Amino acid sequence: MAKDRVGELERFLAERADQLMRTAVLLTGSQETGQDLLQTALERLLRHWRTLDGDPEAYLRRILYNLAADGFRRQGRLQRKLLLLRAGTPPPPDPTAQVDLRDALMRLLLQLPPQQRAVLVLKYWEQLTEAETAAALGWPEGTVKSATSRGLRRLRELADGWQQTQPQRTESRSIGSEHRH
């Protein structure tokens, strides 16, 4: 009988693991947190597996939902406490706006000549110095400096045209001075 229950659990998990994982990810908002949530729920299911009477999926889903709700409540309390601690500091930037800005910047970069694009990517994304950029490209430092200057100037021109076609944003940003990751 016990061996049948173990085989039943293995079949259940083999058949339903992907759907349960998707549910856990949707409940938590991320792959990693969803994996943790499902792992915790499975541990609880295993504790009661031998005595479980009824649909194991329904039981496991109820555990998932309850754990997620408890986590959201804990997270909400933590967020309120953090807001009290951070009183007077500006709110965090909107992640959607950051993605939109990064996408726009990538589109603008693709309009630059390859030489200027390469210099700007190496200097501002890879954060190489002028000497390191020159060595990476096999160019003299003076060429890197002039390509950087021309590239930033052209990027600003393109950004001005782009900003005129976009809805007004509440915060102003300047290209070339912000995105140094």
C-alpha positions in Angstrom: 0.0 0.0 0.0 2.8 2.5 1.0 4.6 1.7 -2.3 1.4 2.4 -4.3 1.1 5.8 -2.6 4.7 6.7 -3.4 4.1 5.7 -7.1 0.9 7.7 -7.1 2.8 10.8 -5.8 5.5 10.4 -8.5 2.9 10.1 -11.2 1.0 13.1 -9.9 4.1 15.3 -9.8 5.3 14.1 -13.2 1.9 15.0 -14.7 1.2 18.3 -13.0 4.5 19.8 -12.0 4.7 22.2 -15.0 1.2 23.6 -14.4 1.8 23.9 -10.7 5.0 25.8 -11.4 3.3 28.2 -13.7 0.7 28.8 -11.0 3.4 29.4 -8.4 5.2 31.9 -10.6 2.0 33.7 -11.3 1.2 33.9 -7.6 4.6 35.3 -6.7 5.6 37.3 -9.8 9.0 35.7 -10.3 10.5 32.3 -11.3 12.8 32.1 -8.3 10.1 33.0 -5.7 7.7 30.7 -7.5 10.1 27.8 -7.2 10.5 28.5 -3.5 6.7 28.7 -3.0 6.1 25.4 -4.8 9.0 23.7 -2.9 7.5 24.8 0.4 4.0 23.7 -0.7 5.3 20.3 -1.8 7.1 19.8 1.6 3.7 20.4 3.3 2.0 18.0 0.9 4.6 15.3 1.6 4.0 15.6 5.4 0.4 14.7 4.8 0.7 12.5 1.7 0.1 9.1 3.4 -3.1 10.3 5.2 -4.4 12.6 2.4 -7.9 11.7 1.4 -9.1 13.4 -1.7 -7.7 15.3 -4.7 -3.9 15.9 -4.0 -3.9 18.7 -6.6 -6.7 20.6 -4.9 -4.9 20.2 -1.6 -1.6 21.4 -3.1 -3.2 24.4 -4.8 -4.9 25.4 -1.5 -1.4 25.3 0.2 0.1 27.4 -2.7 -2.6 30.0 -2.4 -2.4 30.2 1.4 1.3 30.4 1.4 1.3 33.1 -1.3 -1.4 35.1 0.6 0.7 34.8 3.8 3.8 36.0 1.9 1.9 38.9 0.4 0.7 39.9 3.8 4.2 39.7 5.2 5.6 41.6 2.2 2.9 44.3 2.6 3.8 44.8 6.3 7.5 44.9 5.4 6.8 47.5 2.7 4.9 49.7 5.1 7.7 49.5 7.6 10.3 50.3 4.9 8.2 53.3 3.9 8.3 54.6 7.4 12.1 54.1 7.5 12.6 55.8 4.2 10.4 58.9 4.9 11.9 61.8 3.1 13.6 59.8 0.4 12.2 59.9 -3.2 10.1 56.9 -4.3 11.9 54.3 -6.4 11.9 54.8 -10.2 9.1 53.2 -12.2 10.5 50.0 -13.7 8.3 50.3 -16.7 9.7 53.8 -17.5 13.2 52.4 -17.2 12.5 49.6 -19.6 10.9 52.1 -22.0 13.9 54.5 -21.7 16.3 51.6 -22.3 14.4 50.5 -25.3 14.3 54.0 -26.8 18.1 54.4 -26.2 18.8 51.1 -27.9 16.7 52.2 -30.9 18.6 55.5 -31.0 22.0 53.7 -30.7 21.1 51.6 -33.7 20.8 54.8 -35.8 24.5 55.7 -35.1 27.3 54.7 -37.4 29.0 51.5 -36.2 32.2 53.2 -35.1 30.3 55.7 -32.8 28.0 53.0 -31.5 31.0 50.8 -30.6 32.7 53.5 -28.7 29.6 54.5 -26.8 28.8 50.9 -25.9 32.3 50.2 -24.7 32.6 53.4 -22.7 29.1 53.7 -21.2 27.8 50.2 -21.0 31.0 48.3 -20.5 32.4 51.3 -18.5 35.9 51.0 -20.1 38.2 54.0 -19.9 39.3 55.8 -23.1 42.6 53.9 -23.0 40.8 50.5 -22.6 38.3 51.4 -25.3 41.2 52.4 -27.6 43.0 49.1 -26.9 39.8 47.0 -27.4 39.1 48.6 -30.8 42.8 49.0 -31.8 42.4 52.7 -32.3 44.4 55.7 -31.0 42.9 57.4 -27.9 42.3 60.6 -29.9 40.1 58.6 -32.3 38.1 57.2 -29.4 37.7 60.8 -27.9 36.5 62.3 -31.2 34.2 59.3 -31.9 32.7 59.6 -28.4 32.1 63.3 -28.9 30.5 62.9 -32.3 28.5 59.9 -31.1 27.1 61.7 -28.0 26.3 64.8 -30.1 24.4 62.7 -32.7 22.7 60.7 -29.9 21.4 63.9 -28.3 20.2 65.2 -31.7 18.3 61.9 -32.3 17.0 62.0 -28.7 15.6 65.5 -29.1 13.7 64.4 -32.2 12.5 61.3 -30.3 11.4 63.3 -27.3 9.3 65.6 -29.4 7.3 62.7 -30.7 6.8 61.1 -27.3 4.1 62.1 -24.7 5.5 64.5 -22.1 7.1 62.8 -19.1 7.1 64.2 -15.6 10.9 63.8 -15.2 13.5 65.0 -17.7 16.5 62.9 -18.6 19.5 63.6 -20.7 21.1 61.0 -22.9 24.8 60.5 -22.3 24.8 61.5 -18.7 22.6 58.9 -17.2 23.1 55.4 -18.6 26.5 54.4 -17.4 26.0 50.7 -16.3 
